[in-house]
């Protein structure tokens, strides 16, 4: 799934952001598992997913929601 821009993320509700955060964490876990098993494709996505996770967490913290 492609990463989202900050403007798109800011337009989402808190519940949508939390759901997207779960999706990003799941995708990251699966990519990392594939990388460790030696079957990695698209390893550049790890970096993008980490950044998207950071963006989501930043927006949630700005809104006063702690995870």
SEZALUM-732823 format. One record per residue (C-alpha): x, y, z; residue in one letter; residue number from 0. Coordinates in steps of 0.2 Angstrom, whole numbers, plus 2048, in hexadecimal, padded with zeros to 3 digits. Example, Ala and Ser with C-alpha at 12.3 -4.5 7.8 and 13.67 -1.06 7.14 Angstrom:
SEZALUM-732823
<r><east>83E</east><north>7EA</north><up>827</up><residuo>A</residuo><num>0</num></r>
<r><east>844</east><north>7FB</north><up>824</up><residuo>S</residuo><num>1</num></r>
***
This chain:
SEZALUM-732823
<r><east>800</east><north>800</north><up>800</up><residuo>X</residuo><num>0</num></r>
<r><east>807</east><north>811</north><up>7FB</up><residuo>X</residuo><num>1</num></r>
<r><east>80C</east><north>81D</north><up>809</up><residuo>X</residuo><num>2</num></r>
<r><east>802</east><north>82C</north><up>80C</up><residuo>X</residuo><num>3</num></r>
<r><east>806</east><north>83F</north><up>80C</up><residuo>X</residuo><num>4</num></r>
<r><east>805</east><north>849</north><up>81B</up><residuo>X</residuo><num>5</num></r>
<r><east>7F6</east><north>853</north><up>815</up><residuo>X</residuo><num>6</num></r>
<r><east>7EC</east><north>843</north><up>812</up><residuo>X</residuo><num>7</num></r>
<r><east>7F1</east><north>83C</north><up>824</up><residuo>X</residuo><num>8</num></r>
<r><east>7EC</east><north>84D</north><up>82C</up><residuo>X</residuo><num>9</num></r>
<r><east>7DB</east><north>84B</north><up>823</up><residuo>X</residuo><num>10</num></r>
<r><east>7D7</east><north>83A</north><up>82B</up><residuo>X</residuo><num>11</num></r>
<r><east>7CE</east><north>838</north><up>83C</up><residuo>X</residuo><num>12</num></r>
<r><east>7D7</east><north>831</north><up>84B</up><residuo>X</residuo><num>13</num></r>
<r><east>7CF</east><north>820</north><up>849</up><residuo>X</residuo><num>14</num></r>
<r><east>7D5</east><north>820</north><up>837</up><residuo>X</residuo><num>15</num></r>
<r><east>7E6</east><north>824</north><up>83C</up><residuo>X</residuo><num>16</num></r>
<r><east>7E7</east><north>817</north><up>849</up><residuo>X</residuo><num>17</num></r>
<r><east>7E1</east><north>80A</north><up>83C</up><residuo>X</residuo><num>18</num></r>
<r><east>7EE</east><north>810</north><up>82F</up><residuo>X</residuo><num>19</num></r>
<r><east>7FB</east><north>80F</north><up>83D</up><residuo>X</residuo><num>20</num></r>
<r><east>7F6</east><north>7FC</north><up>840</up><residuo>X</residuo><num>21</num></r>
<r><east>7F7</east><north>7F9</north><up>82D</up><residuo>X</residuo><num>22</num></r>
<r><east>808</east><north>802</north><up>82C</up><residuo>X</residuo><num>23</num></r>
<r><east>80F</east><north>7F8</north><up>83A</up><residuo>X</residuo><num>24</num></r>
<r><east>809</east><north>7E7</north><up>833</up><residuo>X</residuo><num>25</num></r>
<r><east>810</east><north>7EB</north><up>822</up><residuo>X</residuo><num>26</num></r>
<r><east>821</east><north>7F0</north><up>82A</up><residuo>X</residuo><num>27</num></r>
<r><east>821</east><north>7E0</north><up>834</up><residuo>X</residuo><num>28</num></r>
<r><east>81E</east><north>7D5</north><up>824</up><residuo>X</residuo><num>29</num></r>
<r><east>82B</east><north>7DE</north><up>81A</up><residuo>X</residuo><num>30</num></r>
<r><east>838</east><north>7DC</north><up>828</up><residuo>X</residuo><num>31</num></r>
<r><east>834</east><north>7CA</north><up>82A</up><residuo>X</residuo><num>32</num></r>
<r><east>836</east><north>7C7</north><up>817</up><residuo>X</residuo><num>33</num></r>
<r><east>847</east><north>7D1</north><up>818</up><residuo>X</residuo><num>34</num></r>
<r><east>84D</east><north>7C6</north><up>826</up><residuo>X</residuo><num>35</num></r>
<r><east>848</east><north>7B6</north><up>81D</up><residuo>X</residuo><num>36</num></r>
<r><east>852</east><north>7BC</north><up>80E</up><residuo>X</residuo><num>37</num></r>
<r><east>843</east><north>7BE</north><up>802</up><residuo>X</residuo><num>38</num></r>
<r><east>842</east><north>7D1</north><up>803</up><residuo>X</residuo><num>39</num></r>
<r><east>83A</east><north>7DB</north><up>7F5</up><residuo>X</residuo><num>40</num></r>
<r><east>838</east><north>7ED</north><up>7F5</up><residuo>X</residuo><num>41</num></r>
<r><east>843</east><north>7F0</north><up>804</up><residuo>X</residuo><num>42</num></r>
<r><east>841</east><north>803</north><up>801</up><residuo>X</residuo><num>43</num></r>
<r><east>830</east><north>802</north><up>808</up><residuo>X</residuo><num>44</num></r>
<r><east>836</east><north>7FF</north><up>81A</up><residuo>X</residuo><num>45</num></r>
<r><east>83D</east><north>811</north><up>81A</up><residuo>X</residuo><num>46</num></r>
<r><east>82D</east><north>818</north><up>813</up><residuo>X</residuo><num>47</num></r>
<r><east>822</east><north>80E</north><up>820</up><residuo>X</residuo><num>48</num></r>
<r><east>82D</east><north>814</north><up>82E</up><residuo>X</residuo><num>49</num></r>
<r><east>82B</east><north>826</north><up>829</up><residuo>X</residuo><num>50</num></r>
<r><east>818</east><north>824</north><up>827</up><residuo>X</residuo><num>51</num></r>
<r><east>816</east><north>81C</north><up>838</up><residuo>X</residuo><num>52</num></r>
<r><east>820</east><north>82B</north><up>83F</up><residuo>X</residuo><num>53</num></r>
<r><east>815</east><north>837</north><up>836</up><residuo>X</residuo><num>54</num></r>
<r><east>805</east><north>82F</north><up>83D</up><residuo>X</residuo><num>55</num></r>
<r><east>80C</east><north>82F</north><up>84E</up><residuo>X</residuo><num>56</num></r>
<r><east>811</east><north>841</north><up>84D</up><residuo>X</residuo><num>57</num></r>
<r><east>7FF</east><north>846</north><up>847</up><residuo>X</residuo><num>58</num></r>
<r><east>7F7</east><north>83C</north><up>855</up><residuo>X</residuo><num>59</num></r>
<r><east>802</east><north>844</north><up>862</up><residuo>X</residuo><num>60</num></r>
<r><east>7FE</east><north>855</north><up>85C</up><residuo>X</residuo><num>61</num></r>
<r><east>7EC</east><north>851</north><up>85E</up><residuo>X</residuo><num>62</num></r>
<r><east>7F0</east><north>84C</north><up>870</up><residuo>X</residuo><num>63</num></r>
<r><east>7EE</east><north>839</north><up>86E</up><residuo>X</residuo><num>64</num></r>
<r><east>7FC</east><north>82E</north><up>875</up><residuo>X</residuo><num>65</num></r>
<r><east>7FF</east><north>81D</north><up>870</up><residuo>X</residuo><num>66</num></r>
***
